[in-house]
Amino acid sequence: MSADLPRPTDNAFLGKSLKGGSHESTYAGALSFMRRRYSRDLDGVDLAVWGIPFDASVSNRPGARFGPQGVRRASAIFDGDPQYPFHMDPFEDLACVDYGDCVFDYGRNADVPGHIEAQAAEILATDTHLFSIGGDHFVTYPLLQAHAAKHGPLALVQFDAHQDTWPDEGDRIDHGTFTGRAVREGLIDPKKSIQIGIRTHAPETCGLDIIFGYELEDLGVSGVIDLVKRRVGSGPAYMTFDIDCLDPAFAPGTGTPVSGGLTSREALSILRGLREIDFVGGDVVEVAPAYDHADITSIAGASVALTYIGLLAEKRKGAGKQDRSIR
């Protein structure tokens, strides 16, 4: 094959640099998250994006095991451009790889939490920032274990329709119990933690502050941002974004949709406004492409990941300046 190609292809395998966009055709080529190079070599890497294709703990519709695939596929349409609303390519200064997917035996579900925690800990031990793509929301529990082991008790910023604080004897594999379990085990500090967009009721709050879905109308985006920043403070925080935080009109492809949720614009604007929070890790979960239409939910999941990554890149560049996206 001639080396004189009209444009680069398959950056996921052939890219010469960990930085910068690939400018491939959005509809062709080997898919990775944002065409980042697939690699398990974390030398010189700032950020690893990691898939966790596990959904054996869902209480309604399965399918989030395909979430990492869906979000990777959807992310291709954003590659190579300055990312809105940051006015820059976050990968110009942020060395990022797609670390592939977590490995576990699908026939031994009881072993899965240990595999997620151990493999996440290996990434974190290299001082690489980790952003994970689920999978159902149970995967956040072992991720919190790994991050808390490195950073101590964390403030949790949870975008969700559900509190996920249902009773748990301590050994359930259940996507509706991880938050309460994380509180009881000291992984998160409830006095610094907050849930955004909640539209269901669980028996207990476990001490977390809650912004219910109906409160968004009165608080507005800026009001929510202020509440979150005051609650979290300056310590290490973890961001988890259950895609069912969004109204089903904006995220139909999920296992437990609940009406009355945030718009995509509201959720991304809130996350954009949390630039001052010291996020040490994050995830987006519960994207189930089989129930999606025209990749609406996968695009939303990719946009959440890109907004989070934009915050990291902005800090690396030392920007810290306001722009018109948040007033």
C-alpha positions as CSV (number, residue, x, y, z in Angstrom):
1,M,0.0,0.0,0.0
2,S,1.2,3.5,-0.8
3,A,2.5,5.5,2.1
4,D,1.0,8.6,0.5
5,L,-2.5,8.4,2.0
6,P,-4.9,11.3,1.7
7,R,-5.6,11.3,5.5
8,P,-4.5,9.2,8.6
9,T,-6.4,6.1,9.5
10,D,-6.8,3.8,12.5
11,N,-5.2,6.0,15.0
12,A,-6.3,3.6,17.7
13,F,-3.5,1.3,16.6
14,L,-1.2,3.3,14.3
15,G,-1.1,6.7,15.9
16,K,2.4,8.1,16.4
17,S,1.5,10.3,19.4
18,L,-0.7,10.0,22.5
19,K,-1.7,13.6,22.0
20,G,-3.8,15.5,19.5
21,G,-6.8,14.5,17.4
22,S,-6.6,12.0,14.6
23,H,-8.9,13.7,12.1
24,E,-10.2,10.4,10.7
25,S,-13.5,10.0,8.9
26,T,-16.1,9.7,11.6
27,Y,-17.7,6.7,9.9
28,A,-14.7,4.6,9.3
29,G,-11.6,3.2,11.0
30,A,-10.8,1.2,14.1
31,L,-12.9,2.5,17.0
32,S,-11.5,3.4,20.4
33,F,-12.7,6.2,22.7
34,M,-12.0,9.4,20.8
35,R,-9.6,7.4,18.6
36,R,-7.1,7.3,21.5
37,R,-4.4,4.7,21.1
38,Y,-5.2,1.3,22.6
39,S,-2.5,0.6,25.1
40,R,-1.7,-1.0,28.5
41,D,1.6,1.0,28.7
42,L,0.9,3.9,31.0
43,D,4.4,5.4,30.9
44,G,3.9,9.1,30.3
45,V,0.1,8.8,30.2
46,D,-2.0,11.3,32.1
47,L,-5.4,9.7,31.6
48,A,-6.7,6.2,30.9
49,V,-10.2,5.6,29.7
50,W,-11.4,2.1,30.7
51,G,-14.4,0.0,29.9
52,I,-16.2,-2.2,32.4
53,P,-18.8,-4.3,30.4
54,F,-20.7,-5.7,33.4
55,D,-24.5,-5.6,33.9
56,A,-25.4,-8.7,35.9
57,S,-26.6,-6.6,38.8
58,V,-29.5,-4.7,37.1
59,S,-33.0,-4.7,38.6
60,N,-34.8,-4.0,35.3
61,R,-33.5,-4.1,31.7
62,P,-30.0,-5.6,31.0
63,G,-27.7,-4.4,28.3
64,A,-25.3,-1.9,29.9
65,R,-22.5,-4.4,29.2
66,F,-22.6,-2.9,25.7
67,G,-22.2,0.6,27.1
68,P,-18.4,0.8,26.6
69,Q,-18.8,-0.2,22.9
70,G,-21.7,2.3,22.4
71,V,-19.9,5.2,24.0
72,R,-16.7,4.5,22.0
73,R,-18.6,4.4,18.8
74,A,-20.5,7.6,19.5
75,S,-17.3,9.4,20.5
76,A,-15.9,9.1,16.9
77,I,-18.1,12.0,15.8
78,F,-16.3,14.4,18.1
79,D,-12.7,13.4,17.3
80,G,-10.3,16.0,15.8
81,D,-12.2,19.1,16.6
82,P,-11.9,21.8,19.4
83,Q,-14.2,20.5,22.0
84,Y,-17.3,22.5,23.0
85,P,-17.4,24.4,25.3
86,F,-13.7,24.4,26.0
87,H,-12.5,26.0,22.7
88,M,-9.7,23.5,22.5
89,D,-8.6,19.9,21.7
90,P,-8.2,18.4,25.3
91,F,-5.7,15.9,23.9
92,E,-3.2,18.5,22.8
93,D,-1.8,18.6,26.3
94,L,-3.4,15.6,27.9
95,A,-1.8,12.3,27.0
96,C,-4.6,9.8,27.0
97,V,-5.0,6.1,26.1
98,D,-7.9,3.8,25.7
99,Y,-7.0,1.1,28.2
100,G,-9.5,-1.4,26.8
101,D,-11.9,-3.3,29.0
102,C,-11.8,-4.9,32.4
103,V,-11.3,-8.6,32.3
104,F,-13.4,-11.1,34.3
105,D,-15.2,-14.4,34.1
106,Y,-18.9,-13.8,33.2
107,G,-19.8,-17.1,34.9
108,R,-18.3,-16.0,38.3
109,N,-20.2,-12.9,39.2
110,A,-19.1,-13.0,42.9
111,D,-15.5,-12.5,41.7
112,V,-16.2,-9.5,39.5
113,P,-15.9,-6.8,42.2
114,G,-12.4,-8.0,43.2
115,H,-11.3,-8.0,39.6
116,I,-12.6,-4.4,39.0
117,E,-11.0,-3.1,42.1
118,A,-7.6,-4.9,41.5
119,Q,-7.3,-3.8,37.9
120,A,-8.3,-0.2,38.7
121,A,-5.8,-0.2,41.5
122,E,-3.0,-1.2,39.0
123,I,-3.9,1.8,36.9
124,L,-4.0,4.2,39.8
125,A,-0.7,2.9,41.2
126,T,1.0,4.5,38.1
127,D,-0.5,7.9,39.1
128,T,-2.6,7.8,35.9
129,H,-6.1,9.5,36.2
130,L,-8.8,6.9,35.5
131,F,-12.1,7.5,33.8
132,S,-14.3,4.4,33.5
133,I,-17.2,3.6,31.2
134,G,-19.8,1.1,32.5
135,G,-21.5,-1.2,32.7
136,D,-24.3,-0.9,35.3
137,H,-23.9,1.3,38.4
138,F,-22.6,-1.5,40.7
139,V,-19.2,-1.0,39.0
140,T,-18.8,2.3,40.8
141,Y,-18.5,0.4,44.2
142,P,-15.2,-1.4,43.4
143,L,-14.0,1.8,41.6
144,L,-14.6,3.7,44.8
145,Q,-12.7,1.1,46.8
146,A,-9.7,1.5,44.5
147,H,-9.8,5.3,44.5
148,A,-10.4,5.6,48.3
149,A,-7.4,3.3,48.9
150,K,-5.2,5.8,47.1
151,H,-6.8,9.1,48.2
152,G,-8.7,8.4,51.4
153,P,-12.5,9.0,51.9
154,L,-13.9,10.8,48.9
155,A,-16.7,13.3,48.3
156,L,-19.1,11.7,45.9
157,V,-20.8,13.8,43.2
158,Q,-23.5,11.5,41.9
159,F,-25.7,12.4,38.9
160,D,-28.6,9.9,39.0
161,A,-32.4,9.3,39.0
162,H,-31.9,6.8,42.0
163,Q,-30.3,7.2,45.4
164,D,-28.8,3.7,45.3
165,T,-28.9,3.4,49.1
166,W,-31.1,0.4,49.4
167,P,-30.3,-2.1,52.2
168,D,-27.4,-4.4,51.6
169,E,-26.0,-7.1,53.8
170,G,-22.6,-6.4,52.4
171,D,-22.3,-9.1,49.8
172,R,-24.9,-8.3,47.2
173,I,-24.1,-7.7,43.5
174,D,-26.7,-4.9,43.1
175,H,-26.7,-1.6,41.2
176,G,-29.1,-0.1,43.7
177,T,-27.0,-0.4,46.9
178,F,-23.5,0.8,46.1
179,T,-23.9,4.4,47.6
180,G,-25.1,3.2,51.0
181,R,-22.4,0.5,51.0
182,A,-19.7,3.0,50.2
183,V,-20.9,5.2,53.1
184,R,-20.9,2.3,55.6
185,E,-17.4,1.2,54.5
186,G,-16.0,4.7,54.8
187,L,-15.2,5.0,51.1
188,I,-17.1,8.3,50.8
189,D,-17.8,11.0,53.3
190,P,-21.6,11.6,53.2
191,K,-21.2,15.1,54.7
192,K,-19.3,16.1,51.6
193,S,-21.3,14.1,49.1
194,I,-24.3,15.1,47.0
195,Q,-26.8,13.5,44.5
196,I,-28.2,15.5,41.6
197,G,-31.4,14.8,39.7
198,I,-32.9,12.2,42.1
199,R,-36.5,11.2,41.0
200,T,-37.2,8.2,43.3
201,H,-37.3,7.5,47.0
202,A,-35.2,5.0,48.9
203,P,-35.7,4.1,52.6
204,E,-32.6,6.2,53.7
205,T,-30.4,9.0,52.5
206,C,-27.2,7.7,54.3
207,G,-26.5,11.4,55.1
208,L,-25.9,12.6,51.5
209,D,-27.4,15.8,50.3
210,I,-30.0,15.4,47.6
211,I,-31.1,17.7,44.8
212,F,-34.3,16.2,43.5
213,G,-35.4,16.4,39.9
214,Y,-38.2,18.8,40.6
215,E,-35.8,21.3,42.4
216,L,-33.9,21.9,39.2
217,E,-36.5,24.2,37.8
218,D,-36.3,26.6,40.7
219,L,-32.6,26.3,41.4
220,G,-31.4,26.6,37.9
221,V,-28.0,25.4,36.7
222,S,-26.0,28.0,38.6
223,G,-27.9,27.3,41.8
224,V,-27.1,23.6,41.5
225,I,-23.4,24.3,40.8
226,D,-23.2,26.5,44.0
227,L,-24.8,23.8,46.1
228,V,-22.4,21.1,44.8
229,K,-19.3,23.3,45.3
230,R,-20.3,24.2,48.9
231,R,-21.1,20.6,49.8
232,V,-17.9,19.1,48.3
233,G,-15.3,21.7,49.3
234,S,-11.7,21.3,48.5
235,G,-10.9,17.7,49.2
236,P,-10.6,14.8,46.7
237,A,-13.9,13.9,44.9
238,Y,-15.2,11.2,42.6
239,M,-17.8,11.9,39.9
240,T,-20.3,9.2,38.9
241,F,-22.8,9.9,36.2
242,D,-25.7,7.4,35.8
243,I,-27.1,8.2,32.3
244,D,-30.6,7.8,33.7
245,C,-30.1,11.2,35.5
246,L,-31.2,12.5,32.1
247,D,-34.9,12.5,31.2
248,P,-35.7,9.5,28.9
249,A,-36.3,12.0,26.1
250,F,-32.5,12.6,26.1
251,A,-31.4,9.1,27.2
252,P,-33.9,6.3,26.2
253,G,-31.1,3.7,26.1
254,T,-30.8,2.8,29.7
255,G,-32.1,0.0,32.0
256,T,-34.2,2.0,34.5
257,P,-35.5,5.2,32.9
258,V,-37.4,7.7,35.0
259,S,-39.4,10.7,33.6
260,G,-38.8,14.2,34.8
261,G,-35.0,14.2,34.5
262,L,-32.4,16.7,33.4
263,T,-31.9,17.8,29.9
264,S,-28.5,17.0,28.3
265,R,-27.8,20.8,28.3
266,E,-28.5,21.2,32.0
267,A,-26.5,18.2,33.0
268,L,-23.4,19.1,30.9
269,S,-23.6,22.7,32.0
270,I,-23.7,21.7,35.7
271,L,-20.7,19.4,35.2
272,R,-18.9,22.2,33.3
273,G,-19.4,24.4,36.2
274,L,-17.6,22.1,38.6
275,R,-14.2,23.0,37.3
276,E,-12.9,23.9,40.8
277,I,-13.7,20.5,42.3
278,D,-10.7,18.2,42.8
279,F,-12.0,15.2,40.9
280,V,-9.5,12.3,41.3
281,G,-11.6,9.9,39.2
282,G,-15.0,9.5,37.5
283,D,-17.3,7.3,35.4
284,V,-20.4,7.2,33.2
285,V,-22.6,4.2,33.6
286,E,-25.9,2.5,32.6
287,V,-25.7,3.3,28.8
288,A,-27.6,0.4,27.2
289,P,-27.4,0.8,23.4
290,A,-30.0,-1.8,22.6
291,Y,-32.8,0.5,23.9
292,D,-31.4,3.6,22.2
293,H,-32.5,5.4,19.1
294,A,-30.0,7.0,16.7
295,D,-27.3,6.7,19.4
296,I,-28.9,9.5,21.5
297,T,-27.9,7.9,24.8
298,S,-24.4,6.8,23.6
299,I,-23.8,10.4,22.3
300,A,-24.9,11.7,25.7
301,G,-22.5,9.3,27.5
302,A,-19.6,10.3,25.3
303,S,-20.4,14.0,25.9
304,V,-20.3,13.4,29.7
305,A,-16.9,11.8,29.4
306,L,-15.6,14.5,27.1
307,T,-16.8,17.3,29.5
308,Y,-15.1,15.6,32.4
309,I,-11.9,15.2,30.3
310,G,-12.2,18.9,29.3
311,L,-12.1,19.9,32.9
312,L,-8.9,17.8,33.4
313,A,-7.3,19.4,30.3
314,E,-8.3,22.9,31.4
315,K,-6.6,22.4,34.7
316,R,-3.5,21.0,33.0
317,K,-3.3,24.1,30.8
318,G,-3.9,26.3,33.9
319,A,-6.8,28.0,32.3
320,G,-9.1,28.4,35.2
321,K,-10.9,31.3,33.5
322,Q,-14.6,31.7,33.1
323,D,-16.2,31.5,29.7
324,R,-19.7,32.3,28.5
325,S,-20.9,28.7,28.9
326,I,-21.5,29.3,32.6
327,R,-22.6,32.6,33.9
